[in-house]
Amino acid sequence: MGRLRADAERSMRAIMAAAEDVLSANPVATMEQVAEAAGVARATVHRRFASREALIEAMEVAAWREIQDAVHAARPHTAPAQVALHQATANILQIKLGWRFTLARPVPLSKEAQAVQSEVMDLCEAVFGKLLGPGADLVWARQVYLALLGEAAHGSPPGSDPDALATRVIDTLLHGVQRTA
């Protein structure tokens, strides 16, 4: 029984990874194209995901759960705020680079992914509250941070160092754009 579940889990992950690649290249790609890229029969994709929308929703949940785990791994409640922010940012950038299509939507389709996203945003604001102090506009800080994250993830060449990008994002967030000599 456990083997079947493990095989099904691997199959689902392979389908979602293939879908990410295929949909990144062609956002209107079909389930058949996804199946071909995953190396499985179209019936296998349909057995795992009832529709294209169900596949994308599952991808969103998986991506946001990875981000949630990455934020928790940065120890936002116990680590110094700047340390937690840097680690979470580097972790998130690595994830965003792997889920470009899936994470491009500002609001996920599924309620489950929206709930995970909401928890991540609350953690983000808690870290900003510790870092920026009372009176800071935490919603604005979060919006600027997310815009910087998006630019870093999508505007950087493949193979960019997530730690260097995280440093750049945080420096820009905290100090603005400064002229270098």
VOVEX-799255 format. One record per residue: residue number from 1; y, z, x of N, C-alpha, C, O in turn. Coordinates in steps of 0.2 Angstrom, whole numbers. Layout:
BEGIN
<NUM; <Y; Z; X>; <Y; Z; X>; <Y; Z; X>; <Y; Z; X>>,
...
This chain:
BEGIN
<1; <-6; 0; 4>; <0; 0; 0>; <6; 0; 4>; <11; -4; 3>>,
<2; <6; 4; 10>; <12; 5; 14>; <14; -2; 18>; <19; -4; 19>>,
<3; <8; -5; 19>; <9; -12; 23>; <12; -17; 19>; <16; -21; 21>>,
<4; <10; -17; 12>; <13; -22; 8>; <21; -21; 7>; <25; -25; 7>>,
<5; <23; -14; 6>; <30; -13; 6>; <33; -14; 12>; <39; -17; 12>>,
<6; <30; -13; 18>; <33; -15; 24>; <34; -23; 25>; <40; -25; 27>>,
<7; <29; -26; 23>; <30; -34; 23>; <35; -36; 18>; <39; -41; 20>>,
<8; <35; -33; 12>; <40; -35; 7>; <47; -33; 10>; <52; -37; 9>>,
<9; <48; -28; 13>; <55; -26; 16>; <57; -31; 22>; <62; -33; 22>>,
<10; <52; -32; 26>; <54; -37; 31>; <55; -44; 28>; <60; -47; 31>>,
<11; <52; -46; 23>; <53; -52; 20>; <60; -52; 17>; <64; -57; 17>>,
<12; <62; -47; 13>; <69; -46; 10>; <74; -46; 16>; <79; -50; 15>>,
<13; <73; -43; 21>; <78; -43; 27>; <79; -50; 30>; <84; -52; 31>>,
<14; <73; -53; 30>; <73; -60; 33>; <77; -65; 28>; <81; -69; 31>>,
<15; <76; -64; 22>; <79; -68; 17>; <87; -67; 17>; <91; -72; 17>>,
<16; <89; -60; 17>; <96; -59; 17>; <99; -61; 24>; <105; -64; 24>>,
<17; <96; -61; 30>; <99; -63; 36>; <100; -71; 36>; <105; -73; 38>>,
<18; <95; -74; 33>; <95; -81; 33>; <101; -83; 28>; <105; -88; 29>>,
<19; <101; -79; 22>; <106; -81; 17>; <113; -80; 20>; <118; -84; 19>>,
<20; <114; -75; 24>; <121; -73; 28>; <122; -79; 32>; <128; -82; 32>>,
<21; <118; -82; 36>; <119; -88; 40>; <121; -94; 36>; <126; -97; 38>>,
<22; <116; -95; 31>; <117; -101; 27>; <124; -101; 23>; <128; -106; 23>>,
<23; <125; -95; 20>; <131; -95; 16>; <138; -94; 20>; <143; -96; 18>>,
<24; <137; -92; 26>; <143; -92; 30>; <145; -99; 32>; <151; -101; 32>>,
<25; <140; -103; 33>; <141; -110; 35>; <143; -114; 28>; <147; -119; 29>>,
<26; <140; -113; 23>; <141; -116; 17>; <141; -111; 11>; <135; -110; 8>>,
<27; <146; -109; 8>; <146; -104; 3>; <143; -106; -4>; <142; -102; -8>>,
<28; <142; -112; -5>; <139; -115; -11>; <132; -117; -10>; <129; -120; -14>>,
<29; <129; -114; -4>; <122; -116; -3>; <117; -114; -8>; <119; -109; -12>>,
<30; <112; -117; -9>; <107; -115; -14>; <102; -110; -12>; <101; -109; -6>>,
<31; <98; -108; -17>; <93; -103; -15>; <87; -107; -11>; <84; -104; -7>>,
<32; <86; -113; -13>; <81; -117; -9>; <83; -118; -2>; <79; -117; 3>>,
<33; <90; -119; 0>; <92; -119; 7>; <91; -112; 10>; <90; -112; 16>>,
<34; <92; -107; 7>; <91; -100; 9>; <84; -99; 11>; <82; -97; 16>>,
<35; <79; -101; 6>; <72; -101; 7>; <70; -105; 14>; <66; -102; 18>>,
<36; <73; -111; 14>; <71; -115; 20>; <73; -112; 26>; <69; -112; 31>>,
<37; <79; -109; 27>; <82; -106; 33>; <78; -99; 34>; <77; -98; 40>>,
<38; <75; -96; 29>; <71; -90; 30>; <64; -91; 32>; <60; -87; 34>>,
<39; <62; -98; 31>; <55; -99; 32>; <50; -97; 27>; <44; -96; 29>>,
<40; <53; -96; 21>; <48; -94; 16>; <49; -99; 10>; <53; -103; 10>>,
<41; <44; -99; 5>; <44; -103; -1>; <50; -101; -5>; <52; -95; -5>>,
<42; <52; -106; -9>; <58; -104; -14>; <55; -99; -19>; <59; -95; -21>>,
<43; <49; -99; -21>; <46; -94; -25>; <47; -87; -23>; <48; -82; -26>>,
<44; <46; -87; -16>; <46; -80; -13>; <53; -77; -14>; <54; -71; -15>>,
<45; <58; -81; -12>; <65; -79; -13>; <67; -77; -20>; <70; -72; -22>>,
<46; <64; -81; -25>; <65; -80; -32>; <61; -73; -34>; <64; -70; -39>>,
<47; <56; -72; -31>; <52; -66; -33>; <56; -60; -31>; <55; -55; -34>>,
<48; <59; -60; -25>; <63; -55; -22>; <70; -54; -25>; <72; -48; -26>>,
<49; <73; -59; -27>; <80; -59; -30>; <80; -64; -36>; <78; -70; -35>>,
<50; <81; -61; -42>; <81; -65; -48>; <86; -71; -48>; <85; -76; -52>>,
<51; <91; -70; -44>; <96; -76; -45>; <100; -75; -38>; <100; -71; -34>>,
<52; <104; -80; -37>; <109; -81; -31>; <114; -75; -31>; <115; -72; -26>>,
<53; <116; -73; -37>; <121; -67; -38>; <117; -61; -36>; <120; -57; -32>>,
<54; <111; -60; -38>; <107; -54; -36>; <106; -54; -28>; <106; -48; -26>>,
<55; <105; -60; -25>; <104; -60; -18>; <110; -57; -15>; <110; -53; -10>>,
<56; <116; -60; -17>; <122; -58; -14>; <124; -51; -15>; <126; -47; -11>>,
<57; <122; -48; -21>; <123; -41; -22>; <119; -37; -18>; <121; -32; -15>>,
<58; <113; -39; -17>; <108; -35; -12>; <111; -35; -5>; <111; -30; -1>>,
<59; <114; -41; -3>; <117; -42; 4>; <123; -37; 4>; <124; -34; 9>>,
<60; <127; -37; -1>; <133; -32; -1>; <131; -25; 0>; <134; -21; 4>>,
<61; <126; -23; -4>; <123; -16; -4>; <121; -15; 3>; <122; -9; 6>>,
<62; <117; -19; 6>; <114; -18; 13>; <120; -18; 18>; <120; -13; 22>>,
<63; <125; -22; 18>; <130; -22; 22>; <134; -16; 22>; <136; -12; 27>>,
<64; <136; -14; 16>; <140; -8; 15>; <136; -1; 16>; <139; 4; 19>>,
<65; <130; -1; 15>; <126; 5; 18>; <126; 5; 25>; <126; 10; 28>>,
<66; <125; -1; 29>; <126; -1; 36>; <133; 2; 38>; <133; 6; 43>>,
<67; <138; 0; 35>; <145; 3; 37>; <145; 10; 35>; <148; 14; 39>>,
<68; <142; 12; 30>; <142; 19; 28>; <138; 23; 33>; <141; 29; 36>>,
<69; <133; 21; 36>; <129; 24; 41>; <133; 24; 47>; <133; 29; 51>>,
<70; <136; 19; 49>; <140; 18; 55>; <146; 23; 55>; <148; 26; 60>>,
<71; <149; 24; 49>; <155; 29; 48>; <152; 36; 49>; <155; 40; 53>>,
<72; <146; 38; 46>; <144; 44; 47>; <141; 46; 54>; <142; 51; 56>>,
<73; <139; 40; 57>; <137; 41; 64>; <143; 43; 69>; <142; 46; 74>>,
<74; <149; 41; 67>; <155; 43; 71>; <157; 50; 70>; <162; 52; 73>>,
<75; <154; 54; 65>; <155; 61; 64>; <162; 62; 62>; <166; 66; 65>>,
<76; <164; 59; 56>; <171; 60; 54>; <173; 67; 52>; <179; 69; 53>>,
<77; <168; 71; 51>; <170; 78; 49>; <170; 83; 55>; <173; 88; 54>>,
<78; <167; 81; 60>; <166; 86; 66>; <170; 84; 72>; <172; 88; 76>>,
<79; <170; 77; 73>; <173; 75; 80>; <180; 75; 79>; <183; 74; 73>>,
<80; <184; 75; 85>; <191; 74; 84>; <193; 67; 81>; <189; 62; 82>>,
<81; <198; 67; 77>; <200; 62; 73>; <200; 55; 76>; <197; 50; 74>>,
<82; <203; 55; 82>; <204; 49; 86>; <197; 46; 89>; <196; 40; 89>>,
<83; <193; 51; 91>; <186; 49; 93>; <182; 46; 87>; <179; 41; 88>>,
<84; <182; 50; 82>; <179; 47; 76>; <181; 40; 74>; <177; 36; 72>>,
<85; <188; 40; 74>; <191; 33; 72>; <189; 28; 76>; <187; 22; 74>>,
<86; <189; 29; 83>; <187; 24; 88>; <180; 22; 87>; <178; 16; 87>>,
<87; <175; 27; 86>; <168; 26; 86>; <166; 22; 79>; <163; 17; 79>>,
<88; <169; 24; 74>; <168; 21; 67>; <171; 14; 68>; <167; 9; 65>>,
<89; <176; 13; 71>; <179; 6; 71>; <175; 1; 75>; <173; -4; 73>>,
<90; <173; 4; 81>; <168; -1; 85>; <162; -2; 81>; <159; -8; 81>>,
<91; <159; 3; 78>; <153; 2; 74>; <154; -3; 68>; <150; -8; 67>>,
<92; <159; -2; 65>; <161; -7; 59>; <162; -14; 62>; <159; -19; 58>>,
<93; <165; -15; 67>; <166; -21; 70>; <160; -25; 71>; <159; -31; 70>>,
<94; <155; -21; 74>; <149; -24; 76>; <145; -27; 69>; <142; -32; 69>>,
<95; <146; -22; 64>; <143; -24; 58>; <146; -30; 54>; <143; -35; 52>>,
<96; <153; -30; 54>; <157; -35; 51>; <155; -42; 54>; <155; -47; 51>>,
<97; <154; -42; 61>; <152; -48; 64>; <146; -51; 62>; <145; -57; 62>>,
<98; <141; -47; 60>; <135; -49; 57>; <134; -51; 50>; <130; -54; 47>>,
<99; <139; -49; 46>; <140; -50; 39>; <146; -53; 37>; <150; -51; 32>>,
<100; <148; -58; 40>; <155; -62; 39>; <155; -64; 32>; <160; -63; 29>>,
<101; <150; -67; 29>; <151; -70; 22>; <151; -64; 18>; <155; -64; 13>>,
<102; <146; -60; 18>; <145; -54; 14>; <151; -50; 13>; <153; -47; 7>>,
<103; <154; -48; 19>; <160; -43; 19>; <166; -46; 18>; <171; -43; 18>>,
<104; <167; -53; 17>; <173; -56; 16>; <176; -55; 9>; <183; -55; 9>>,
<105; <173; -53; 4>; <175; -51; -2>; <179; -44; -2>; <175; -40; 0>>,
<106; <185; -44; -5>; <188; -37; -4>; <185; -32; -9>; <185; -26; -7>>,
<107; <182; -34; -15>; <178; -29; -19>; <171; -32; -20>; <171; -38; -23>>,
<108; <166; -28; -18>; <159; -31; -19>; <158; -32; -27>; <161; -29; -31>>,
<109; <153; -36; -28>; <151; -38; -35>; <147; -32; -38>; <149; -30; -44>>,
<110; <143; -29; -34>; <138; -24; -38>; <142; -17; -38>; <146; -15; -34>>,
<111; <140; -13; -43>; <143; -6; -44>; <140; -2; -38>; <144; 2; -36>>,
<112; <134; -3; -36>; <131; 1; -31>; <135; 0; -24>; <137; 5; -21>>,
<113; <136; -6; -23>; <140; -8; -17>; <147; -5; -17>; <150; -3; -12>>,
<114; <150; -5; -23>; <157; -3; -24>; <157; 5; -23>; <162; 8; -21>>,
<115; <152; 8; -25>; <152; 16; -25>; <151; 17; -17>; <154; 22; -15>>,
<116; <147; 14; -13>; <146; 15; -6>; <153; 13; -3>; <155; 17; 1>>,
<117; <156; 8; -5>; <163; 6; -2>; <168; 12; -3>; <172; 13; 1>>,
<118; <168; 14; -9>; <173; 19; -11>; <172; 26; -7>; <177; 29; -5>>,
<119; <165; 28; -6>; <164; 33; -1>; <167; 32; 6>; <169; 37; 9>>,
<120; <165; 26; 8>; <168; 24; 15>; <175; 25; 15>; <178; 27; 20>>,
<121; <179; 22; 10>; <186; 22; 10>; <189; 30; 10>; <194; 31; 13>>,
<122; <185; 34; 6>; <187; 41; 6>; <187; 44; 13>; <191; 48; 15>>,
<123; <181; 43; 16>; <180; 45; 23>; <186; 43; 28>; <188; 46; 32>>,
<124; <187; 36; 27>; <193; 33; 31>; <199; 37; 30>; <203; 39; 35>>,
<125; <201; 38; 24>; <207; 42; 22>; <207; 49; 25>; <212; 51; 27>>,
<126; <201; 52; 24>; <201; 59; 27>; <202; 59; 35>; <206; 63; 37>>,
<127; <199; 54; 38>; <201; 54; 45>; <208; 52; 47>; <211; 55; 51>>,
<128; <211; 48; 43>; <218; 46; 44>; <222; 52; 42>; <227; 53; 45>>,
<129; <220; 56; 37>; <224; 62; 36>; <224; 67; 41>; <229; 70; 43>>,
<130; <218; 68; 45>; <218; 72; 51>; <222; 69; 56>; <226; 73; 60>>,
<131; <222; 63; 57>; <225; 60; 63>; <233; 59; 62>; <237; 60; 67>>,
<132; <235; 57; 56>; <242; 56; 55>; <246; 62; 52>; <252; 62; 52>>,
<133; <243; 67; 50>; <246; 73; 47>; <249; 72; 40>; <248; 67; 37>>,
<134; <251; 78; 38>; <254; 78; 31>; <260; 73; 30>; <264; 72; 35>>,
<135; <260; 71; 24>; <266; 66; 23>; <265; 59; 24>; <268; 54; 22>>,
<136; <259; 57; 28>; <258; 50; 29>; <255; 47; 23>; <252; 50; 19>>,
<137; <257; 41; 22>; <254; 37; 17>; <247; 34; 19>; <246; 29; 22>>,
<138; <242; 38; 16>; <235; 36; 18>; <233; 30; 15>; <229; 26; 19>>,
<139; <235; 28; 9>; <233; 22; 6>; <235; 16; 11>; <232; 11; 12>>,
<140; <242; 16; 12>; <245; 11; 16>; <241; 11; 23>; <240; 5; 26>>,
<141; <240; 16; 26>; <237; 17; 33>; <230; 13; 32>; <228; 9; 37>>,
<142; <226; 15; 27>; <220; 12; 26>; <220; 4; 25>; <216; 0; 28>>,
<143; <225; 2; 21>; <226; -5; 20>; <228; -9; 26>; <225; -14; 28>>,
<144; <232; -6; 30>; <234; -9; 37>; <228; -9; 42>; <226; -14; 45>>,
<145; <224; -4; 42>; <218; -3; 46>; <213; -8; 44>; <210; -12; 48>>,
<146; <212; -9; 37>; <207; -14; 35>; <209; -21; 37>; <205; -25; 39>>,
<147; <216; -23; 36>; <218; -29; 38>; <217; -30; 46>; <215; -36; 48>>,
<148; <219; -25; 50>; <217; -26; 57>; <210; -27; 59>; <208; -31; 63>>,
<149; <206; -23; 55>; <199; -24; 56>; <196; -31; 55>; <193; -34; 58>>,
<150; <199; -34; 49>; <197; -41; 47>; <199; -46; 52>; <196; -50; 54>>,
<151; <206; -45; 55>; <208; -49; 60>; <204; -49; 66>; <202; -54; 69>>,
<152; <202; -43; 68>; <198; -42; 74>; <191; -45; 74>; <189; -48; 78>>,
<153; <188; -44; 68>; <181; -46; 67>; <181; -54; 66>; <177; -57; 69>>,
<154; <186; -57; 63>; <186; -64; 61>; <190; -68; 66>; <189; -74; 66>>,
<155; <195; -65; 69>; <199; -69; 74>; <197; -68; 81>; <201; -71; 85>>,
<156; <192; -65; 83>; <190; -64; 90>; <184; -69; 91>; <180; -70; 87>>,
<157; <184; -71; 97>; <178; -75; 99>; <172; -72; 99>; <171; -66; 100>>,
<158; <166; -75; 97>; <160; -72; 97>; <158; -69; 104>; <160; -71; 109>>,
<159; <155; -63; 104>; <153; -60; 110>; <159; -55; 112>; <158; -52; 118>>,
<160; <164; -54; 108>; <169; -49; 110>; <167; -42; 110>; <162; -41; 106>>,
<161; <169; -38; 115>; <167; -31; 115>; <170; -27; 110>; <176; -26; 109>>,
<162; <165; -24; 105>; <168; -20; 100>; <172; -14; 102>; <177; -12; 98>>,
<163; <171; -11; 108>; <175; -6; 110>; <182; -8; 112>; <187; -4; 110>>,
<164; <182; -13; 115>; <189; -16; 117>; <193; -18; 110>; <199; -17; 110>>,
<165; <189; -21; 106>; <193; -23; 99>; <195; -17; 95>; <200; -16; 92>>,
<166; <190; -11; 95>; <192; -5; 92>; <198; -2; 95>; <203; 0; 91>>,
<167; <199; -2; 102>; <205; 1; 105>; <211; -3; 103>; <216; 0; 102>>,
<168; <210; -10; 102>; <216; -14; 101>; <218; -12; 93>; <224; -12; 92>>,
<169; <213; -12; 89>; <215; -10; 82>; <218; -4; 81>; <223; -3; 78>>,
<170; <215; 1; 84>; <218; 8; 84>; <225; 8; 87>; <230; 11; 84>>,
<171; <226; 5; 93>; <232; 5; 96>; <238; 2; 92>; <243; 4; 91>>,
<172; <236; -4; 89>; <240; -7; 84>; <242; -3; 78>; <248; -3; 76>>,
<173; <237; 0; 75>; <238; 4; 70>; <243; 10; 71>; <248; 12; 67>>,
<174; <242; 13; 77>; <246; 19; 78>; <252; 18; 82>; <257; 22; 81>>,
<175; <253; 12; 85>; <259; 11; 89>; <262; 5; 88>; <268; 3; 91>>,
<176; <259; 1; 84>; <262; -6; 82>; <261; -11; 88>; <257; -10; 92>>,
<177; <264; -17; 87>; <263; -22; 92>; <268; -21; 97>; <274; -21; 96>>,
<178; <266; -20; 103>; <271; -19; 109>; <270; -25; 114>; <265; -28; 115>>,
<179; <276; -26; 116>; <276; -31; 121>; <273; -29; 128>; <275; -24; 130>>,
<180; <269; -33; 131>; <266; -32; 137>; <270; -36; 143>; <272; -41; 142>>,
<181; <270; -33; 149>; <273; -36; 154>; <270; -42; 157>; <272; -45; 161>>,
